[in-house]
Amino acid sequence: MEYEPVIGLEVHVQLNTKSKLFCSCSTEFGAEPNKNTCPVCMGYPGVLPRLNYEALRKAIMVGLALNCKIAEYTKFDRKSYFYPDLPKGYQISQYDIPLNYEGYLDFELPDGTVKRVRIIRAHLEEDAGKLIHSENGNESYVDLNRAGTPLVEIVSYPDMFSIDEAYYYLQTLRNTMKYIGVSDVNMEEGSLRVDANVSVRPKGSDKLGTKVEIKNMNSFGFLRKALEYEINRQISVLEKGQNVIQETRLFDAETGKTYTMRTKEYAEDYRYFPDPDLPPVVLKRDIIESIRSMLPELPYQRFRRFIEQYSLPRYDAEILTSDKNLADYFESAVKGYRGEPKKVSNWIMSEVMRYLNENSIDISLFSVPPEYISELLNMVDEGKISIKIAKDVFPDIVRNPKPPSKLIEERGLVQVSDTSEIEKVCIDVIKENPLEVEKYKSGKTNVLGFLVGQVMKKTQGKANPKLVNETLTRLLSN
């Protein structure tokens, strides 16, 4: 029997506010353990939480970017469970009236298929602390710096039916959060965390199988590996005539396997009830609309526009729109360039991104203004410099940012386009290479490249390659 997976993702996005959700403690990452704490986030008796408006505003931005309905009346609930890094014994979350609900996210698969995944809810809640386990396994330490940090939990419907669909959904979701500026979505630092709900069923069936939740996936690669292992595990269980058990499992990155963590809790196990210390939140429609007006163009829409407006291949558009700052850089460079946008794309994806990758820096820290890219490429198109000279001087522009025209003039690299001067050098090269000339005249025209190279060498790369080619062809045909 052929099976298909059914996948839903629960994604926790840590909002990049300066203070926590219900107190004024800093959310700084990497601070000394338990430094960013107070009686509120440490769960002392008698303390009163107070909602951080900036976190609420950013959570609404998340909902709007995911095409959600925004609840004009919402509330916070206590979700009770006991764990060492949750000092209150409950988490302040949202249960039956989430802030954002019934949305969707569109994205494109490598074959060009447009996929829509529906969003059940994107609610606002506080994070727990963090446990640090000793190497010998005999001790665990509690760091409550993260306790109380604002999170938006984005829960999808089980609308994904392949690992690829889950991967590209998460990638688009991550990029969307970066575009709207609500989170740095750094998986290594824990500001983006993913749980997957996975089941399998006979292909063609519309009945859902038994769901298993997988936790502890902190990279896109681990998501792929965990899903692949768990899907195969469940298929193997069913093929043996056994039943899949509903449970929560962890992914072990070293073994590439999932293993049982606990049997699955149900909503009633958490004993939800409205938090008595926090009043309901009532949102006016004009507040929601003012937040909507602040949203930028989102990554999928920009991806489609780059293909349509600039005639870019899908691959180029995907790379360039994967980072808002990179997309902005490209568009700024295109504005000043008089040629095809694809040439700007090629330069950014080769020369610029090579430098960024080699030096592990973000495009926002790149020293070369985008208008310098435009100027450099315009000079190539105008025949003032060759593409080789452009590539040779680019590292100098990076090290000492100045207009390319000025740097090229200072170094005497302006391309030679004087036909008489080029002809003289071509004649010399023909005289110096009689064997290659004979080969050319006997029909081996591929030696023309060698002769062009000799001319370029004599002119130190300054000769206009097009003119060199034309001049040699003309001289050799006589």
N, C-alpha and C positions, 0 to 999 in steps of 0.2 A: 504494500500500500504506500502511496506517495503522500507525504505530509507537508503542511505549510506552517510556518510560525505565525503567531499573532503577538505583536509587541506594542506595549504602551510605555512611555517614559515619564518618570517623575523627576523633574529637574529643579534643584535648589539654586537660586541665583542670589548671591550675597550683594546687597545694595551698597554702593560706595558713599554712604553718608559719613560725616565726621564723627558722629556720636551714635550711640546704640538706640534701639527702638523705643525703650521705655525709661531711659535714664540718660544723663549727660556724659557718661564715660566714653573715652576715645575708642574708636574702632581700629586704631593703628595696628598693622600687621607686624609681627616679629618683636613686639615689646617684651620686656622681662616678664616671666610668668606671673600671673595674678596681679600685675601692676594696674591694668585698666579695669578696675572693679570698684564696686560700691555696694552698700547694703541692698540696693534694689536688685542689681543683677546677681548678687550672691544669695538672694532669697531670704534675707533676714525677716523675722516676723514684724508685722506692723508697717512695712514700707508701702508707699503708694507709687505705682507706675504712672508715667505720663507719656502720651503718644508723641513721637517725633514727626512733625508735619512734613519735613523733607523726605522722610522715608515713605510716608503716605503718598506724597506727590509722585515720587519715583515709581512706586508700586502701581499707581494709576497709569503712568507712562508705559509700563510693561503691558498692562491690560490693553491699552489703546493700540500699541504696536502689534499685539497679537489678535487684533480685531475682536476683542471681547466686549461683552456688555458690562457696563460699570454699575455696580449697585449704588443707588442713591441713598440707601440705608443699609449699613453693615455694622457688625459688632465683632468683638473678640471673645474667644472662649478658652477655657482651661482644658488642656489635654493632659490627663494624669498618667504618668508612668514614672518608674523609679530607676534611676541610673546615676552612677557616681558623679557625672559631669552636669547633672541637672539638679542643682541644690534646692530648688523650690519643691521638687517632687511633681511638678507639672510644667508644661510649656504653654505660653500664651500664643494661641494660634487662632484659626477661624474654622468653624465647623459647617453649619447649615446655611450661613449667609456670607459666602466669600465676597471679597471686594470685586474681583473680576471673574466672569463666568461666560461659558458658551462662546468661545472664540475659535480661531483657526490660524494655521500657518501654512503658506504655500511655499514650495521649493521645487527645484528642478533636478532630476536624476541625470546621470551621465549620458543616457540615451536620448535626452531631450524631453522625456515625459514629465509633465507638471503634476506634482503630487500635493494633495491637501490633507493635512492632519488636523483633526478637530481638537480643540482645547476644552477640557471639562471645566477647569478652574485655574486661577492664578492668585492664590491668597497670600496675605501678609502674615508673617509669624516671626518669632525670635529664634535665634540659633541656640544650641546647647554649648557647653564648654568642650574641652578636648582632653582625652586621656593619653598620656605618654607612658608607654610600657618599657620597662628596663630590658636590657639585652638578655639577662638570665631568666626573664619571665617571672621572677619572684615578687616584683614590685610594680606598682602603677602610680603615676603622679597625675594630679588633676590641675589643669590650667583653665581658669575661668575667664581669661581675656576675651574669648569669643562668645561667651554666654551673653545673650541679649542683643547680639548683632542682628540687624534686620535682614530677613530673607523673604524672597517671593518663591513659593513653591508652585511650579507650573506642571499641572497634571494633564496628560493627553489622554484621549480615547485610545483604545487598542486598534488604531488605524494603520499600523505599519506591518507589512507582511514579508519583509526581508531585512537582512542585516544592513544592506545598502540604504534602504529607506530610513531606518533608525539613525544611521550614521549621518546622512545628509540633513535629516530633520534637526539633529542636535547641532550640526555645523551651522545651519541657517539660524537656528535659535540663538546660538552663541554670538554670531555676527550681529544679529538684531539687537541684542542687549548692549553690545559694544557701540553700535551706531547711535543708539538713543542716549548713551552716556550714563547708564544707571549702574554699571558694574564693569570691573576690569575682566571679569569672567576667567580668571586665572585658575586653571584646574590644579596646578601644583600648590597654590596657596589656599585652596579650598573654597574659592569664591564662586566656583561652579562645581556642583556635585550631582551625580546622576544615579538614579535607581531605575532598574528596568523590570517591568512585569511581563513575563514571557509564558506563553502556552503554545502547544502545537495541536493541530487537528487534521483530519483527512482532507486532502486538497479537494476543494469544491463544496465542503461542508460550510454551513453558516452558523454552526453551533460552536461556542467557545470551549476550549479545553480547560483543564485545571491550571490556575495561574500560580506561577512561582515568582517571587520578588528576588532580584539580585542587587546586592549593595556592594560598595567598595570598588567603584570604577572611576578612577580619577584621570583617565586619558581616553582619547578617541580610539587608540589602539587597543586598550584594555576593554573598551565597550565591544569592539568587534570580536575579540577573543572570547570574552565571557558569553556573549550571545551565541557564538558558534558552538562552544562547548555545551551550554545549557540546552540548546535546541537538539543537538545530537543525543544528549543524555536522556531527554524526555522521550524522543523517538525510540531509543533503545528500550526504555522502560515499557512503553506501550507495545512494542513488538514482542516483548516477553510475556504479554498478557497481564501485566501488572498495572496498577493505577498510580498516576503521578500524585504525590502528596503536596497539598498547599502548604507552603512554608517560605521562610526567608532564608536566602543563602548568601554567602560571601564569595567574592572572587579572589583567588590566590594568584597573584601576578607571576610568581615563580614557577608554579606548576601548570598554570593556564587552566585550572579547574575551578569549579564552584563547589562549595561544601555547606552543609546545614549549619545555620546560625541559631534559628529558633522556629517553632511552629508559628504560623501566621496569626497575628492578633486581628480582632474584628473591632469595629467602631465602638461597640458597647464596652470593650475592655478598657478603653481610654476614659470612660465616664465623663464625656464632654459636658460642660455647663457654662453659661455666660460668665465671663469674668466680672465679679461684683465691683472691682476697683476701677474699671474702665467704662466710661459712658459709650453708648452707640455713636457711630460716626454718620452724620447726615451731610451728604454732598449736594450742593446746588449744581444744576446743569451748566451754568455759565462757568463754574470752576473747572468742570470736566472739559468743556470746550476750549477754555483758555490753555489747559495743559495739552490738549490735542493739537492746538495751533503751534506748539513748540516742537513737535516731532519733526525730525529731518526725513528726507527720502530714505526709505528702508532698503536693506541690501538686495533683496530679490527684485524689487522694482528698479533699482539702479543697475543691477545685472542685466535685466531685460533692455533697459534704455541704452546701455553701452553697446549692446549687440545691434540694436536698431539705429541709434543715432550715429555711432562711430564705425559701423560695419566691422566690428571686432569679432574674431572667432570666439566660440563659447569658452574655450580654455582661457584666453586672455581676459575676457570679461569676468570670469570666475576668480582668477588670481587678483585682478586689480580691485574688485569690489569686496574681497575678503577682509579688507581693512579700510575703514572710512578715511583715514589719513592718506593711505596710498591712493584711493580713488580720487580724493581731493587733489592730490599732487598731480596725478595724470591729467585731470581736467584743466588744471591751471597751466600745465605745459602745452596742452593741445590748443588752448586759446591763442598763444603766441606763435604757433607753428603754421606755416602756410601749405604744408603737404598733407599726406594721408595720415590720419590718427594712428593707423597700425604701426607706422615707423616710430612714433612716440612710445607706443606700447612695447614694441620690440626693445627699444633702448632702456626703458625702465625695468623691464623684466630680465634683461641681461646685465647691462652695466651697473645700473642703480641697485638692483636687488642682490647682485653678487657682492657689492660692497657692504650692503646692510647685513647680509648673512655672514660674511667673513668677519665682520666686526661686532656682530650680535647687537645691533642697534635698531631702533624703530625709525620709520620714515619721518616721524615728527622731529627727530633729532638730527636728521640729515642736513649737512652744511650747505648743500648746493640748492639755491632757489629754483623752482620749476621753470622760471623764465630763462634760466641759463641753458636748460635742456633744449628749449625752443630755439634759442639763438644758435646753439651749436649745430642742430639739425638743419636749420635754415641755411647756415654757411655751407654745409655739405651739399644741399640741394642746389645752391647757387654756384657751385663749382669753386668756391673760395678755398675749401680744404677737402681732402679726401676723407672717406670714412675711416681709413687707417689712422690718419692724423687725428681725427676726432677721438678715436679710442685711445691713442697715445697721450693726448693732452688731458683726457678726462680725469685721471688720477691727480694731476696737478691742480685742476679746478677744485677737486674735493679737498685737497690739502690746503689750498690757499684760494678760497672762493673769490673769484673776480670774473667780470664778463669775459666769455670765451674769446670775443673779438680782440679784446685788449691783450689777453695772454698770448694768443696766436700771433698778433702783431709784434709783441715784445720778443718772441722767440723766432721771428722770421719764418713762420711756417705757412704763410699765405700761399695757396696753390698757384703753380705756374700754368697760365692758360694762354700764354703767348705762342701762337702756332709756329712762328718762325724759329723761336728758341727750342720748342719741342722737336721740330723737324730736324734741327741740327744734331740733337742728342740721338734721335732715332737713326739718322744716317751713320753716326759713329758706331752705334750698337750693331747695325747691319754689317758694317765693314769688319767689326771685331768678331763676328760669329758666322763665318761663311758656311760651316757645316749645317747649322740650324736653318740658315736661309735656304740652303739646297733642299733640306728635308721639307720645308714649308712649300717650296715650289713644286716638289714632287707629290704633293697632296697631303702631307702630314701636317695639317693646319693646327694641330694641338700645340705645336712648338711656339705658336704666337704668344701664348701665355708666358713662356720663358723669356722671350724677347721683351715683352711688356715689363716683366720683372726687372730686367737689366736696365731699362730706361728709368724705372722708378728708383732703382738703386743709385744710378748716377745723379738723379735729381734729389736724392735724399727724401723720397716720398712726396715731393712737392708737385710733381707734374700731374696735370689733370688726366686720370686714367682713361676716360672716354676719348679725349683728344689723342692720347698716346696710341690707343687701339686703332682709331681711325687713320692716324698718320702712318703707322707701320703697315696697315693693310694696303693703303694707297701706294706706299713706296715699294712694297714687295710685289705688287701686281704689275709693276713696270718692267 
